[in-house]
């Protein structure tokens, strides 16, 4: 369990880095997280993933159907998606803003290499 910064409510990157071990199989960040609507620093998490060779998953279940379009309407958000080299998967809940039945969700992979383990 990685703590969040009590002021920003974003994941503590220093604590995440310290928690990485040879047993770490994935790094996870939220874009945004549910309780406060705050986006974790996915770019920094991606850098850790690249540095240590660990896949990065972005939990975009809350905003996955909205945040990809924010730039187009004038809102500047940090990059959170496959444009970052360490991001290997992104989840989006279709039942939130995708107008699908409750409990449905999708996961996107940056390559077929990761999908084969699904």
C-alpha positions in Angstrom: 0.0 0.0 0.0 1.5 3.3 -1.1 0.5 6.5 0.8 -0.9 9.6 -0.8 0.3 13.1 -0.2 -2.0 14.5 2.4 -2.2 17.9 0.7 -2.5 17.0 -3.0 -4.0 13.6 -2.4 -1.8 12.2 -5.2 0.3 9.1 -4.8 3.6 9.7 -3.0 6.1 9.0 -5.8 9.0 8.7 -3.4 7.2 6.1 -1.4 6.3 4.2 -4.6 10.0 4.2 -5.7 11.0 2.9 -2.2 8.4 0.1 -2.4 9.7 -1.3 -5.7 11.4 -4.6 -5.3 12.3 -7.6 -7.4 8.7 -8.9 -6.6 7.0 -5.8 -8.1 4.9 -6.8 -11.1 3.1 -3.6 -11.9 2.9 0.1 -10.9 -0.6 1.6 -10.8 -1.9 5.2 -10.9 -5.3 6.7 -11.1 -6.5 9.3 -13.7 -8.5 10.5 -11.8 -9.0 8.7 -8.5 -12.5 8.3 -7.2 -12.5 9.9 -3.7 -11.1 13.3 -4.7 -11.0 13.5 -8.5 -7.3 14.0 -8.5 -5.0 12.6 -11.2 -1.9 10.8 -9.9 1.4 11.9 -11.6 1.2 9.3 -14.3 4.2 10.7 -16.1 6.4 10.2 -13.0 5.0 6.7 -12.5 5.7 6.0 -16.2 9.3 7.1 -15.7 9.7 4.6 -12.8 8.2 1.9 -14.9 10.6 2.5 -17.7 13.6 2.8 -15.3 12.9 -0.4 -13.6 11.3 -2.4 -16.4 7.9 -2.6 -14.7 4.6 -2.3 -16.6 2.4 0.7 -15.6 -1.4 0.4 -15.4 -3.6 3.5 -15.4 -6.9 3.2 -13.6 -9.0 5.6 -15.7 -12.2 3.9 -14.7 -13.8 7.2 -13.5 -12.6 9.6 -16.2 -11.6 7.3 -19.0 -14.4 8.4 -21.3 -14.0 12.1 -20.5 -10.3 13.0 -20.0 -9.1 12.0 -23.5 -11.2 14.9 -24.8 -10.3 17.6 -22.3 -7.5 19.1 -24.4 -9.8 19.5 -27.4 -12.1 21.7 -25.3 -9.4 23.8 -23.8 -8.4 22.1 -20.5 -4.8 21.3 -20.0 -4.3 18.0 -18.2 -1.1 16.0 -17.6 -0.5 13.2 -20.2 -1.8 10.0 -18.7 -2.1 7.6 -21.7 -0.1 5.5 -24.2 1.8 8.6 -25.2 3.9 7.9 -22.1 6.4 5.1 -22.8 5.9 3.2 -19.5 2.1 3.0 -19.7 1.1 -0.5 -20.8 -2.6 -0.7 -19.9 -5.5 1.6 -19.2 -8.9 0.6 -17.7 -12.1 2.5 -18.3 -15.5 1.7 -16.8 -18.1 1.8 -19.6 -20.9 1.9 -17.0 -19.8 5.3 -15.7 -19.9 7.6 -18.8 -20.0 5.1 -21.6 -23.8 4.5 -20.9 -23.4 0.7 -20.5 -24.9 -1.6 -17.8 -23.4 -1.3 -14.3 -20.4 -3.4 -13.7 -19.0 -3.4 -17.3 -15.5 -2.3 -17.9 -12.8 -2.4 -20.5 -9.0 -2.7 -20.4 -6.8 -1.4 -23.2 -3.2 -2.6 -23.8 -0.3 -0.8 -25.5 0.6 -4.0 -27.3 -0.6 -7.6 -27.9 2.4 -8.7 -25.7 0.5 -7.7 -22.5 -2.9 -8.8 -23.7 -1.9 -12.4 -24.1 -1.6 -12.7 -20.3 -5.3 -11.6 -19.8 
